[in-house]
Amino acid sequence: MGEETLNFNIWNSIILAGLLQGFSGAALTATVLLHCYSMMSEYQRGIKNKQVRDTISGVGWFKKMALGLLALCILWLAQLVYVVVNAVYIPFYVLWIGMSVIIYWLGHVGIYKYGVQQERKKIRSYSIEHRSSFVPAKQQKNEHVAGLEKLVVQQKAFLDPTLTLDKVAEQLNLSTSHMSRIINTELGMGFPDYLNSLRVAEAKSHLNNPEFANYTLVAIGLEAGFNSKTTFNMTFKKFTSLTPSEYRNSQLEQNL
């Protein structure tokens, strides 16, 4: 009887240790994920305030992954509580598989995002080195338009996906309505089309460059000033009647 009691106590200690380890592991993981989510949110707010080009890289995907893992951690804790209260063992296979899938996907997306960022850095370095920029065919006489082109074209402000008419008007010390009238009158188009025409021209220069022949369209579109692949595709087709991939293929065929 004494030996059976000893074995029972040992077994209970092992189970208790396992439960404690499970609780501490789930709680620690959930805490880390919450902290990561908070840091990413703070990073996004800081980026928006700084209004820098890398806003388009985004961290929304990471936040969604963190929330998915956090949900699994909460489910993990709930199952541990159920085991303790009801003294019934529940297999954790679904949880383990779910967390494994999310962690694998997190790594896959992370590697993809890293690859896009590396391509963007190379495109940006090439552009800075060669100082290639879109130059309007028609030289405007209006001083305000000249100031607009100096800011948006020569200084390449159009590459900033957060650029707005309000920001441009503020930098040129003009009212937004007056700036809008000038653009429509002198350039014959609205401000959004003006920006997008510059971005499409920038993207075309990258797509025509054999050094970027194997680069992703995402990297090229983001470096040209678009805030997403979808926007890049839609806008590019609007101005050229071709998608970026169709345009690239047509250029490759011409060079054969």
Backbone bond lengths (Angstrom), bond angles and torsions (degrees), N, CA, C in turn:
res aa  C-N    CA-C-N  psi(-1)  N-CA   C-N-CA  omega(-1)  CA-C   N-CA-C  phi
1 M - - - 1.463 - - 1.517 110.81 -
2 G 1.295 116.73 -41.13 1.456 120.99 -179.90 1.511 111.76 -63.27
3 E 1.357 115.83 -39.15 1.458 119.71 179.71 1.522 111.07 -68.25
4 E 1.361 116.61 -38.74 1.458 120.50 178.58 1.526 110.76 -65.06
5 T 1.334 115.11 -40.04 1.471 119.33 178.92 1.526 110.08 -64.41
6 L 1.347 115.94 -41.20 1.461 120.81 179.56 1.523 110.71 -62.73
7 N 1.352 115.78 -44.71 1.462 119.58 178.72 1.524 111.59 -63.65
8 F 1.354 115.87 -38.96 1.470 120.92 179.04 1.525 110.35 -63.31
9 N 1.350 115.62 -43.21 1.465 119.64 179.80 1.532 111.56 -65.52
10 I 1.327 114.95 -39.60 1.462 119.24 178.05 1.530 110.54 -62.77
11 W 1.367 114.10 -43.98 1.468 118.79 -179.96 1.531 111.24 -63.16
12 N 1.329 115.50 -41.83 1.466 119.78 178.40 1.531 111.33 -63.91
13 S 1.325 115.69 -38.06 1.473 119.92 178.85 1.522 110.96 -64.65
14 I 1.341 114.62 -39.51 1.472 119.11 178.76 1.527 110.56 -64.21
15 I 1.360 115.06 -44.06 1.471 119.94 179.75 1.527 110.04 -63.80
16 L 1.348 115.92 -44.03 1.465 120.38 -179.76 1.526 111.00 -62.23
17 A 1.322 115.18 -42.72 1.471 119.37 178.70 1.528 110.71 -62.84
18 G 1.331 115.88 -39.90 1.459 119.78 178.75 1.517 111.85 -64.65
19 L 1.357 115.74 -41.62 1.463 119.39 178.91 1.526 111.81 -65.73
20 L 1.345 114.56 -42.51 1.464 118.55 179.01 1.524 110.69 -62.33
21 Q 1.327 115.38 -41.42 1.461 120.18 177.67 1.527 110.65 -63.00
22 G 1.338 115.69 -40.64 1.451 119.82 178.46 1.514 112.37 -63.66
23 F 1.350 116.49 -45.97 1.462 121.58 178.75 1.529 111.25 -61.12
24 S 1.323 115.52 -47.57 1.465 119.27 -178.00 1.521 110.94 -65.64
25 G 1.338 116.61 -40.10 1.458 120.02 179.17 1.516 112.42 -64.04
26 A 1.345 116.05 -45.38 1.469 120.11 179.94 1.521 111.01 -65.56
27 A 1.344 115.80 -42.35 1.467 119.84 -179.20 1.530 110.86 -65.25
28 L 1.336 116.68 -42.69 1.461 120.49 179.66 1.528 111.10 -64.88
29 T 1.337 115.96 -43.45 1.468 120.15 179.40 1.524 110.78 -62.11
30 A 1.342 115.86 -44.44 1.465 119.85 179.64 1.524 111.02 -62.60
31 T 1.330 116.63 -39.92 1.473 120.78 179.21 1.522 111.03 -63.83
32 V 1.333 115.82 -44.85 1.473 120.06 179.22 1.524 110.79 -62.33
33 L 1.337 116.93 -42.40 1.462 120.87 -179.65 1.526 111.30 -64.77
34 L 1.327 116.64 -41.27 1.467 120.50 177.03 1.525 110.96 -62.19
35 H 1.330 115.25 -41.17 1.468 119.75 178.99 1.533 110.40 -65.09
36 C 1.333 116.97 -41.97 1.465 120.82 178.39 1.524 110.96 -63.11
37 Y 1.334 115.64 -42.17 1.461 120.01 179.37 1.525 110.50 -62.58
38 S 1.329 115.42 -42.49 1.465 120.28 179.13 1.522 111.19 -63.29
39 M 1.343 116.32 -42.69 1.468 120.82 179.24 1.529 110.96 -63.35
40 M 1.336 117.12 -41.57 1.463 120.50 179.92 1.525 111.07 -65.64
41 S 1.336 116.26 -38.70 1.466 120.07 177.96 1.522 110.52 -64.67
42 E 1.329 115.85 -42.53 1.467 120.29 178.48 1.528 110.68 -64.99
43 Y 1.327 116.26 -38.50 1.464 121.09 178.52 1.527 110.47 -62.61
44 Q 1.351 116.10 -43.78 1.459 120.19 179.12 1.524 111.42 -61.90
45 R 1.331 116.47 -42.43 1.467 119.49 179.37 1.524 110.94 -64.20
46 G 1.343 116.39 -40.19 1.456 120.62 179.73 1.517 111.84 -65.35
47 I 1.360 115.66 -40.60 1.458 120.74 179.45 1.525 110.73 -63.63
48 K 1.335 116.34 -41.37 1.461 120.32 179.85 1.523 110.57 -63.93
49 N 1.329 115.74 -38.54 1.462 119.50 -179.95 1.529 111.53 -68.36
50 K 1.338 115.40 -37.23 1.470 119.54 -179.04 1.527 112.19 -77.97
51 Q 1.353 115.79 -22.09 1.458 121.18 177.79 1.537 111.73 55.64
52 V 1.306 115.76 50.49 1.461 119.91 179.34 1.521 109.87 -99.95
53 R 1.321 115.76 165.76 1.454 120.73 -174.46 1.518 113.49 -64.57
54 D 1.304 117.89 -29.30 1.453 119.42 -173.60 1.519 113.56 -74.96
55 T 1.327 118.09 6.82 1.455 119.95 173.67 1.517 110.12 -57.18
56 I 1.311 116.81 -31.76 1.438 119.97 -174.86 1.523 112.80 -73.96
57 S 1.310 117.77 -13.29 1.456 118.45 176.08 1.519 109.82 -67.62
58 G 1.339 117.08 -38.14 1.453 122.03 172.31 1.514 114.65 67.84
59 V 1.336 115.38 154.49 1.461 121.40 174.60 1.525 110.03 -131.74
60 G 1.336 116.12 13.40 1.460 120.02 -179.20 1.515 112.10 -59.40
61 W 1.332 116.68 -39.32 1.465 120.41 -179.88 1.514 111.23 -61.04
62 F 1.350 116.57 -38.99 1.465 120.64 -179.46 1.527 110.36 -68.32
63 K 1.328 116.35 -39.82 1.457 120.15 179.30 1.527 110.99 -63.37
64 K 1.338 116.66 -39.22 1.463 119.67 178.90 1.524 110.86 -65.83
65 M 1.320 116.35 -40.38 1.463 120.39 177.50 1.526 110.62 -63.28
66 A 1.335 115.99 -42.96 1.465 120.38 179.69 1.525 110.54 -61.94
67 L 1.324 117.03 -40.77 1.465 120.56 178.55 1.528 111.15 -65.85
68 G 1.342 116.47 -38.01 1.458 119.80 177.39 1.520 112.08 -63.63
69 L 1.324 116.31 -44.53 1.469 120.76 176.97 1.526 111.19 -65.31
70 L 1.320 116.71 -37.38 1.465 120.71 178.90 1.526 110.63 -63.91
71 A 1.341 116.54 -40.50 1.462 120.54 177.65 1.529 110.94 -61.69
72 L 1.328 116.27 -40.38 1.464 119.89 177.63 1.524 111.36 -67.13
73 C 1.330 117.23 -35.68 1.470 120.40 177.37 1.524 111.16 -65.02
74 I 1.335 115.86 -40.03 1.473 119.84 178.15 1.524 109.79 -64.52
75 L 1.342 116.39 -41.66 1.461 120.24 176.41 1.524 110.86 -63.19
76 W 1.304 115.93 -37.81 1.471 122.35 177.41 1.529 109.72 -60.30
77 L 1.319 117.48 -49.32 1.458 121.62 178.49 1.532 111.67 -61.99
78 A 1.347 116.04 -40.13 1.464 119.92 -179.97 1.530 110.91 -63.36
79 Q 1.329 117.27 -39.70 1.457 120.17 178.93 1.526 111.60 -67.90
80 L 1.334 116.28 -37.31 1.462 119.28 177.78 1.535 110.68 -64.24
81 V 1.319 116.29 -41.12 1.467 120.28 177.16 1.521 110.48 -62.11
82 Y 1.330 117.08 -41.91 1.467 121.63 179.28 1.526 110.97 -62.09
83 V 1.336 115.42 -40.82 1.472 119.75 178.96 1.524 110.64 -62.39
84 V 1.342 116.73 -43.76 1.463 120.91 -178.22 1.527 111.11 -67.32
85 V 1.319 117.32 -45.05 1.466 121.73 -175.86 1.524 112.02 -69.52
86 N 1.325 116.76 -42.09 1.460 120.30 -173.99 1.516 113.99 -101.13
87 A 1.356 115.87 -5.03 1.469 120.80 179.37 1.522 111.20 54.39
88 V 1.302 115.22 38.75 1.459 121.05 179.60 1.522 108.20 -125.89
89 Y 1.300 116.98 131.64 1.463 120.57 -179.11 1.523 110.50 -81.63
90 I 1.311 116.46 133.54 1.461 122.43 176.67 1.531 108.09 -118.99
91 P 1.322 117.47 127.45 1.480 118.83 177.79 1.533 111.28 -60.94
92 F 1.306 115.19 139.36 1.461 121.06 -178.07 1.536 111.83 -103.14
93 Y 1.342 115.51 16.43 1.462 118.39 -174.39 1.527 113.21 -60.54
94 V 1.350 115.98 -40.90 1.471 119.78 -179.07 1.526 110.29 -61.48
95 L 1.330 115.59 -41.89 1.464 120.81 179.02 1.520 110.56 -63.36
96 W 1.308 116.20 -48.03 1.463 120.46 -177.73 1.531 110.84 -62.04
97 I 1.337 115.81 -42.98 1.468 119.38 179.49 1.531 110.27 -64.77
98 G 1.349 115.38 -42.57 1.462 119.67 179.52 1.522 112.36 -60.99
99 M 1.325 116.25 -44.87 1.460 120.12 179.69 1.530 110.81 -67.71
100 S 1.321 116.57 -36.45 1.470 119.56 178.96 1.527 110.56 -64.24
101 V 1.343 115.88 -41.64 1.473 120.23 -179.86 1.519 110.33 -63.64
102 I 1.339 116.91 -45.35 1.466 120.56 -178.32 1.527 110.75 -65.42
103 I 1.322 116.71 -42.83 1.469 120.11 179.42 1.532 110.01 -63.45
104 Y 1.343 116.74 -41.15 1.472 120.13 177.48 1.524 110.01 -62.26
105 W 1.342 117.08 -45.58 1.463 120.99 -179.39 1.523 111.09 -65.16
106 L 1.324 115.53 -36.87 1.463 120.23 177.62 1.530 110.11 -60.65
107 G 1.321 116.13 -44.41 1.465 119.91 178.24 1.517 111.81 -65.83
108 H 1.338 116.18 -40.46 1.471 120.55 -179.44 1.530 110.74 -63.00
109 V 1.331 116.08 -49.57 1.467 120.01 -179.78 1.525 110.70 -64.91
110 G 1.358 115.60 -39.44 1.458 119.60 179.51 1.519 112.20 -60.83
111 I 1.324 116.38 -43.08 1.469 120.57 179.12 1.524 110.21 -65.58
112 Y 1.347 116.60 -40.93 1.460 120.58 178.90 1.529 110.43 -62.79
113 K 1.339 115.94 -46.61 1.468 120.20 179.95 1.528 110.67 -62.14
114 Y 1.326 115.61 -39.06 1.465 119.77 179.05 1.528 110.02 -63.02
115 G 1.332 116.36 -41.90 1.462 120.08 178.98 1.518 111.72 -62.62
116 V 1.339 116.68 -41.66 1.461 120.89 178.12 1.519 110.54 -62.73
117 Q 1.338 116.13 -42.77 1.466 119.94 -179.98 1.525 111.97 -63.27
118 Q 1.329 117.02 -38.91 1.457 120.48 178.53 1.526 111.08 -65.88
119 E 1.329 116.41 -39.41 1.461 119.86 176.91 1.526 110.68 -64.98
120 R 1.315 116.28 -40.55 1.468 120.39 179.37 1.529 111.03 -62.48
121 K 1.315 116.14 -40.16 1.469 119.67 179.49 1.528 111.02 -62.80
122 K 1.340 116.25 -40.27 1.462 120.21 -179.32 1.527 110.75 -69.02
123 I 1.337 116.65 -39.96 1.467 120.28 177.45 1.517 110.25 -63.31
124 R 1.327 116.01 -43.28 1.465 120.78 -178.77 1.529 110.81 -65.61
125 S 1.319 116.63 -42.17 1.468 120.10 178.94 1.521 110.95 -63.06
126 Y 1.325 115.97 -40.80 1.472 120.37 178.84 1.528 110.48 -63.59
127 S 1.339 116.33 -43.61 1.467 120.85 -178.96 1.519 111.04 -63.73
128 I 1.327 117.07 -41.31 1.466 120.99 179.78 1.530 110.30 -66.79
129 E 1.334 114.95 -41.47 1.468 119.25 -178.21 1.530 112.12 -65.34
130 H 1.335 116.35 -40.83 1.459 120.11 -176.06 1.525 112.93 -95.58
131 R 1.326 116.25 -5.60 1.457 121.06 176.97 1.527 112.17 51.04
132 S 1.318 115.53 37.66 1.464 118.06 -179.59 1.521 109.49 -81.35
133 S 1.317 116.60 130.25 1.459 120.60 177.76 1.513 109.83 -148.43
134 F 1.302 114.32 158.46 1.462 119.74 179.83 1.522 109.71 -76.12
135 V 1.334 116.65 130.94 1.461 121.33 179.36 1.521 108.38 -117.46
136 P 1.324 119.21 121.44 1.461 121.10 -179.45 1.518 111.49 -59.25
137 A 1.316 116.83 141.44 1.455 121.01 -178.21 1.528 111.08 -69.72
138 K 1.329 116.09 -33.09 1.457 119.93 -177.36 1.517 110.06 -104.78
139 Q 1.291 117.22 124.31 1.460 121.60 178.80 1.530 109.80 -82.65
140 Q 1.314 115.97 126.20 1.456 120.83 -177.46 1.531 110.20 -89.74
141 K 1.353 115.30 149.52 1.451 120.92 -179.12 1.530 112.36 -96.74
142 N 1.336 116.82 -26.35 1.456 120.27 -177.89 1.523 110.66 -61.61
143 E 1.334 116.81 129.34 1.465 119.87 -176.41 1.517 112.20 -64.31
144 H 1.324 116.19 -32.81 1.462 119.47 179.83 1.529 110.41 -69.96
145 V 1.335 116.32 -37.98 1.462 120.00 176.85 1.522 110.00 -67.34
146 A 1.346 116.11 -37.80 1.470 119.80 177.22 1.524 110.00 -61.76
147 G 1.329 116.77 -41.40 1.461 120.77 177.48 1.511 111.55 -66.27
148 L 1.340 115.51 -37.79 1.464 120.37 177.42 1.520 110.71 -62.17
149 E 1.331 116.49 -46.69 1.461 120.27 -178.58 1.521 112.06 -67.65
150 K 1.312 116.25 -34.63 1.466 118.81 177.30 1.517 110.74 -63.33
151 L 1.333 115.93 -42.79 1.460 120.93 -179.16 1.521 111.87 -72.44
152 V 1.324 115.84 -51.86 1.464 120.65 -171.18 1.523 112.69 -80.52
153 V 1.339 117.14 -40.82 1.468 120.26 -174.75 1.519 112.07 -92.36
154 Q 1.332 117.38 -59.09 1.463 120.10 -175.44 1.519 112.18 -64.88
155 Q 1.333 116.63 -41.27 1.466 119.95 178.98 1.524 111.49 -87.69
156 K 1.322 116.41 -0.16 1.468 123.62 176.45 1.527 113.26 56.83
157 A 1.309 115.84 40.09 1.467 119.08 176.17 1.519 111.48 -66.57
158 F 1.341 116.96 -20.69 1.470 119.90 -179.49 1.523 111.99 -65.14
159 L 1.334 117.08 -16.65 1.462 120.13 178.38 1.523 112.41 -74.06
160 D 1.322 116.60 -12.41 1.456 121.61 177.54 1.525 108.42 -83.11
161 P 1.337 119.32 113.17 1.470 121.33 -177.45 1.522 113.07 -67.69
162 T 1.336 117.74 -13.97 1.471 120.57 -179.74 1.520 112.09 -94.73
163 L 1.333 117.32 3.16 1.462 120.63 -178.27 1.526 110.31 -64.85
164 T 1.324 116.07 132.90 1.460 121.71 179.43 1.519 109.90 -129.95
165 L 1.313 115.51 166.54 1.460 121.21 178.00 1.521 110.66 -62.65
166 D 1.325 116.49 -36.92 1.468 120.89 178.83 1.526 111.26 -60.12
167 K 1.338 116.17 -43.12 1.466 120.16 -178.82 1.527 111.01 -66.43
168 V 1.329 115.66 -41.32 1.464 119.83 179.79 1.524 110.30 -64.95
169 A 1.326 116.64 -46.62 1.464 120.94 -179.67 1.526 110.92 -60.83
170 E 1.328 115.99 -39.27 1.468 120.14 179.78 1.522 111.01 -63.74
171 Q 1.335 116.90 -42.54 1.463 120.27 -179.37 1.528 112.63 -69.92
172 L 1.333 116.56 -26.09 1.456 120.50 179.58 1.527 112.13 -96.23
173 N 1.344 114.81 5.62 1.476 120.85 179.08 1.530 112.37 57.64
174 L 1.329 115.67 43.27 1.456 121.84 177.15 1.527 109.28 -126.57
175 S 1.308 115.65 159.33 1.460 118.82 174.95 1.531 108.50 -75.80
176 T 1.318 116.19 153.83 1.467 120.52 -178.65 1.528 110.72 -61.79
177 S 1.329 117.52 -42.73 1.460 120.95 -178.65 1.528 111.48 -64.39
178 H 1.341 116.41 -40.50 1.466 120.38 179.25 1.533 110.27 -67.20
179 M 1.320 116.80 -41.43 1.461 120.92 178.68 1.527 110.36 -62.96
180 S 1.326 116.42 -39.24 1.454 120.97 179.50 1.523 111.07 -64.92
181 R 1.331 117.16 -42.62 1.470 120.66 179.37 1.531 110.85 -63.96
182 I 1.320 116.23 -40.55 1.471 120.35 179.90 1.526 110.46 -61.77
183 I 1.329 116.96 -46.33 1.469 121.21 -178.37 1.522 110.51 -63.10
184 N 1.328 116.45 -45.53 1.461 120.03 -178.91 1.526 111.80 -65.39
185 T 1.332 115.57 -39.24 1.468 119.93 -177.38 1.524 111.83 -75.50
186 E 1.316 116.94 -49.52 1.467 121.52 -173.46 1.531 113.20 -80.83
187 L 1.323 116.30 -34.03 1.466 118.89 -175.95 1.525 113.05 -103.20
188 G 1.331 115.74 -13.46 1.457 119.20 177.50 1.509 114.40 72.03
189 M 1.293 117.47 23.45 1.469 121.77 178.79 1.525 109.33 -156.84
190 G 1.326 115.74 163.66 1.454 120.42 177.49 1.515 111.38 -78.58
191 F 1.321 117.15 166.68 1.455 121.73 -178.30 1.532 112.68 -60.16
192 P 1.348 119.07 -44.42 1.474 118.85 179.35 1.533 112.52 -58.84
193 D 1.348 116.49 -43.19 1.472 119.06 178.97 1.522 111.41 -66.97
194 Y 1.316 116.59 -34.62 1.462 120.62 177.97 1.523 110.13 -62.14
195 L 1.329 116.69 -48.24 1.467 120.92 178.78 1.525 110.88 -62.26
196 N 1.320 115.24 -46.26 1.467 119.02 -176.23 1.524 112.07 -66.36
197 S 1.351 117.66 -32.56 1.459 119.42 176.79 1.523 110.69 -63.18
198 L 1.337 116.43 -37.87 1.460 120.87 177.82 1.524 110.90 -68.90
199 R 1.316 116.15 -40.48 1.461 120.64 -179.50 1.527 111.41 -67.31
200 V 1.329 116.49 -39.73 1.462 119.97 177.93 1.528 109.94 -65.02
201 A 1.341 116.39 -41.31 1.469 119.90 178.12 1.530 110.47 -62.44
202 E 1.320 117.01 -40.19 1.461 121.13 178.02 1.525 110.64 -64.53
203 A 1.336 115.89 -43.87 1.465 120.46 179.57 1.528 110.88 -63.35
204 K 1.333 116.91 -40.62 1.466 120.62 179.46 1.531 111.00 -62.25
205 S 1.334 116.39 -37.97 1.467 118.87 178.81 1.521 111.01 -64.31
206 H 1.340 117.10 -35.17 1.468 120.36 177.77 1.529 110.72 -73.30
207 L 1.338 116.15 -39.83 1.463 120.10 -179.27 1.523 111.43 -68.07
208 N 1.323 116.56 -27.53 1.469 121.08 178.25 1.526 112.61 -80.82
209 N 1.313 116.15 -14.11 1.460 120.90 -175.47 1.529 110.38 -82.42
210 P 1.328 118.87 117.84 1.471 120.88 -179.27 1.528 113.43 -61.49
211 E 1.331 117.25 -22.52 1.464 119.91 178.86 1.527 111.73 -66.74
212 F 1.335 116.20 -22.97 1.459 120.37 -178.44 1.525 111.70 -109.35
213 A 1.326 116.64 20.38 1.464 120.95 -175.45 1.523 112.84 -60.52
214 N 1.328 116.87 -32.39 1.466 120.75 -177.64 1.520 113.07 -102.63
215 Y 1.312 116.74 7.81 1.458 120.08 -179.84 1.532 109.90 -77.83
216 T 1.315 115.95 151.78 1.459 120.16 179.53 1.528 110.11 -69.49
217 L 1.326 115.57 148.76 1.461 120.94 177.21 1.529 110.57 -66.13
218 V 1.318 116.00 -27.87 1.470 119.85 177.91 1.518 110.27 -61.51
219 A 1.337 116.23 -48.53 1.466 120.39 -178.82 1.526 110.84 -62.05
220 I 1.325 116.66 -42.27 1.465 120.86 -179.22 1.530 110.53 -65.99
221 G 1.319 116.64 -44.20 1.461 120.38 179.96 1.512 112.82 -64.55
222 L 1.322 116.64 -42.66 1.460 120.38 -179.99 1.525 111.09 -66.41
223 E 1.327 117.02 -39.75 1.470 120.05 179.49 1.524 112.18 -71.39
224 A 1.327 116.62 -19.57 1.465 120.05 178.09 1.527 111.78 -84.71
225 G 1.335 117.09 -6.02 1.460 120.14 175.88 1.511 115.56 111.14
226 F 1.335 117.65 -0.29 1.465 120.26 178.38 1.528 109.39 -82.99
227 N 1.336 115.81 150.44 1.460 118.41 -175.62 1.523 114.11 -94.66
228 S 1.334 117.67 -2.32 1.466 120.36 177.07 1.526 109.39 -163.64
229 K 1.311 115.74 162.91 1.462 120.89 178.90 1.525 110.53 -66.46
230 T 1.339 115.91 -37.96 1.466 120.15 -179.95 1.521 111.59 -62.16
231 T 1.335 115.93 -47.13 1.468 120.28 178.40 1.519 110.76 -62.57
232 F 1.309 116.70 -40.34 1.470 122.19 178.50 1.526 110.42 -59.06
233 N 1.327 117.15 -49.19 1.459 121.50 -178.53 1.527 111.84 -62.16
234 M 1.341 115.97 -47.44 1.467 120.54 -177.01 1.529 111.32 -64.73
235 T 1.323 116.81 -45.40 1.461 120.65 -177.56 1.521 111.29 -68.99
236 F 1.317 116.57 -42.31 1.461 120.80 -179.37 1.533 110.15 -61.22
237 K 1.324 117.10 -42.62 1.460 120.76 179.78 1.519 110.73 -67.74
238 K 1.328 117.22 -34.15 1.467 120.95 178.64 1.524 110.97 -61.75
239 F 1.329 117.32 -39.64 1.464 121.63 -175.73 1.535 113.32 -88.64
240 T 1.328 117.32 -25.22 1.467 119.64 -174.49 1.531 114.13 -120.11
241 S 1.339 116.89 -9.12 1.475 122.80 -175.67 1.524 111.77 67.70
242 L 1.327 116.97 10.06 1.463 122.46 177.15 1.520 109.32 -130.45
243 T 1.319 116.12 151.58 1.454 119.19 170.98 1.527 107.73 -78.60
244 P 1.328 118.29 161.50 1.470 119.66 178.04 1.523 113.10 -54.75
245 S 1.329 117.09 -40.36 1.472 119.52 -179.45 1.527 110.74 -67.96
246 E 1.339 117.25 -39.36 1.471 120.55 177.79 1.529 110.50 -65.08
247 Y 1.316 115.98 -40.24 1.461 120.10 179.06 1.528 110.56 -64.33
248 R 1.320 116.39 -44.34 1.473 119.99 179.03 1.520 110.76 -61.41
249 N 1.327 117.12 -43.99 1.471 120.84 -179.61 1.527 111.25 -64.08
250 S 1.334 116.44 -38.60 1.460 119.62 178.91 1.517 111.50 -64.71
251 Q 1.346 116.40 -37.06 1.452 120.44 177.91 1.522 111.30 -68.84
252 L 1.320 117.06 -37.57 1.461 120.83 178.09 1.521 110.70 -64.89
253 E 1.337 116.35 -40.49 1.467 120.52 179.94 1.526 110.50 -65.21
254 Q 1.327 116.98 -37.97 1.463 120.93 179.61 1.531 111.84 -66.93
255 N 1.329 115.37 -29.95 1.471 119.80 -176.97 1.526 112.83 -85.44
256 L 1.324 116.53 -7.82 1.473 118.90 -179.05 1.528 110.82 -73.62
